[in-house]
């Protein structure tokens, strides 16, 4: 069901009294009384005479055609506006998102935050940009509206959704979101604005980034205060094709053209926008007549630049590659996550952008690939696969029948020629052969080729399957799947024809031009002057509603159940997957009604002189890029939503019939309702996060002590640092050791929670630094998001998982199965892969409510997937749900326009869901080892996050299965394989072991005396490794002679220890889940024994040292008296010598002879003088 609202279809009378406004937080759009009031029912309103009928008709037309006050259909009166600002230039102009380096300057503010929960020892960083948010209302002073909204309590709520990178091998796969609130900030100072006035006001939030993510969706909503403003969604992506040169941003791939002229777009045909769906940050579009120019945008064409490329357009035709004419026009353009591709004539170029997660891979010029190859066409591969993106190039000339598969992995581009040995044309050996289109199914490595075969004047088109063996990519096979009829089938009244070979055909040739494949629904389209579709690639259905005199030139798909076809004469056709009805949107009566109403409302998105440039799908739905020329002759290029549902509603109004009943006492005017139900509601929806795998954080701006609540540049810088740190904690929370509390933010505040009241006291008394107070609970992870009465766009199913919900339908036409009566309300569930997913529908007739309740359950059948890392190599499938007869006939009116009801498509990814991981539960391990071994000896030097285990004790490890999305954490109770894959005497010099060494150190079948550990109750897998079980298997450490932990030399008086690098995996030994849980962690083991030889050596060393000490003691005891006597004698002699010298110095200084003369006495005289003194 495309619509997620709970209101009845638009033409039912009850919808006039209650229009769904999608109020947040579960508020009801209208009361039950208003839905049940009888005076709102127009069809049954009593009347007498022609006057009452005319009044009823006029009133009905006014209600249908005129929008309700405050709820316009084409444009919202007030709209959110978002631009980027740098910190230095807050409030000034707008910036382009090209800088990807974090800012360290804000750490100075955090260093001064005293009396706050901030740990000043940590380093705080910031993002390079802020989001500046305000809103505009036409015809009024926007600044006055913004000021009024702030005074009324209006706060914008910003939700930033990060798109995960293509290559999931680098890092973990996740769906991450962060919710923030805008912080009001005045651009100008108080001196320039005065003390009483509120100057130019906007709300600001940090513009966060995530490592590896270059595509971000920003959704802005209101807190339901102040002005009534609808939700807005914007794409704000990183542009890696911009550099700063002399304080000016320039493109690296060419020169920007400042002016767009009429000749660039008028009389030029529309062309498709080709890109990797939801992964390309920068979109490009060629087709500018006779110019080397492309349109480029990093906001899904909300902001557009025209760039002239710096490429060499030299090409000489040859016999191998005949050239009909030379042109400078860029025909084919394809955008990927980091690389742009273009084709000009027969030349193919690519340009790599500058992105931080692809360092040193950016190119300075366009690089030509497939040199000396004759390329006639590029075909897109819009969905990535196996961690890579792909591009297809079709060869022509003498290389007709070959194509080239381009693979982009981490910004590295490679091309491979296919088929491997001989071309498709050589395989079929027909005189005329031409390859027109190729599509690639990345999951099964299958290519579907549209090939024209036969003779001149008598050719047929064929669907050929080319399979590239995925094991070694050196073997391939070619198979003819389907031979397309030469002529267009003769249509029937059922809007479609099954092509079984027995149908009748017209005289018009069937000329297909291209293919399209949806891997979720397994639906293959063949488009040209017909539209054929098939779910098994062999049996096809011809859609008769598409006229044979039109020809499709390209198509766009949402991959969510909708597709749009554009013809050569710019007709626009629409189809819903699962149905056979093709709707013409343009030209049509519905389009004309839409255009007329837009002119009445003076809409800036429509003009009487406009040229369609392209039609494509993005996250916001179908979009149209159009060049408008106003009455003054001025042109501009704009992107506008393509209102498919609105056009279908207006077309349906023209087909609605009415009748006048005369059976009652009073004549009654009633309208026939083509929708089979009156009301649709979704019930019993589970909380979505368990199935959608969306991780969401919440970050609120810090409180400020300003009277008016205005923030300062310092408080905004602190806000940015807090958001950065929150996302940094999320990225860091991937360690092997499980925290006692399963939450990434637990360690941030765990030591500060007890001081929460003190921090609030300081802030409430205006004693906090910078006037900022940080509330710790405002920075958290949300685990219990609500479904909000809507089905998820995608769900992830683990092995045997079930997703269930209920659909409540009300219709006056319900008849029940009692007495074999036919039911008018029927719910159809179509599974794309019934071998993988099963669906059950239980119906319940609610007779008293004139309603039906359908209980739908979707279950994985545990047959289509083996095991894989979390979020990787998921199998794509889908489930179509539709109320029979409702496609294109049931709509719900909301404040944002009409939505289609009764049909929906849920994408399903089978495998290990993102966000699940295995962690080492060291807390439980320590507790259980104490209990089992009756003791526990930790290391002398303890570490909080890495406990020690004694070598001589059996080791019983315990692990946790942690769900990063729901916050659940539980013991892993399955089987697993444990291997020691590295180790070292210190955690700073860990050595990784080779595969052969891993086998020798861990396999019980090893006979080289190299085992590190063993389990006694040994059960082995097919690789001869031991299989361990939860709480049943204890590990005994061995460290045999040839193992790396044998004979460790101690570096202190304590026993030696060793750090084991351990890998745990449940692959092929635990079948309870699709998840291949792989965990690598370090285990610290102490008390390792010495080898016998080294122990004997230490024994002899100890013995020798002990004997030496004893001998020295005895020796000192015997010799000590003699040594003491000698020491006393020496001391006396030394004392006498000092005394004599002192006496001599004293007597000589007291004599009348100058010291100078006495100093000149000879040594002999000095001796005689001493003797004379001694005689006296």
Secondary structure by P-SEA (a helix, b strand, c coil): ccccccccccccaaaaaccccccccccccccccccccccccccccccccaaaaaaaaaaaaaaacccccccccccccbbbbbbbbccccccccccccccccccccaaaaaaacccccccccbbbbbccbbbbbbcccccccaaaaaaaaaaabbbbbbbbbbbbccccccccccbbbbbbbbbbbbcccccccccccccccbbbbbbcccccccbbbbbbbbccccccccbbbbbbbbbccccccccbbbbccccccccccccccccbbbbbbccccccccbbbbcccccccbbbbbcccccbbbbbbbbcccbbbbccccccccccccccbbbbcccbbbbbcccbbbbbbcccccccccccccccccccccccccccccccccccccbbbbbbccccccbbbbbbbcccbbbbbbccccccccccccccbbbbccccccccccbbbbbcccccccbbbbbbbbbbccccccccbbbbbcccccccccccccccccccccccccccbbbbbccccccccccbbbbbccbbbbbccccbbbbbccccccccccccccccccbbbbbcccbbbbbbcccccccccccccaaaaaaaaaaaaacccccccbbbbccccccccccccbbbbbccccbbbbbccccaaaaaaaaaaaaabbbbbbccccbbbbbbbbcccccbbbbccccccccccbbbbbbbbccccccccccccaaaaaaaaaaaaaaaaaaaaccccccccccccccccccccccaaaaaaaaaaaccccccccccccccccccccccccccccbbbbcccccccbbbbbbbcccccccccccccbbbbbbbcccccbbbbbbbbbcccccbbbbbbbbbbccccccccccccbbbbbbbbbbcccccccbbbbcccccccccbbbbbbbcccccccccccaaaaaaaaaaaaaccccccccccccbbbbbcccbbbbbbbbcccccccccccccccccccccccccccbbbbbcaaaaaaacccccccccccccccccccccccbbbbccccbbbbbbbccccccccccccccccbbbbbbbbbbcccccccccccbbbbbbbbbccccccaaaaaaaaaaaaaaaaaaaaaaaaaaaaaaaaaaaaaaaaaaaaaaaaaaaaaaaaaaaccccaaaaaaccaaaaaaaaaaaaac
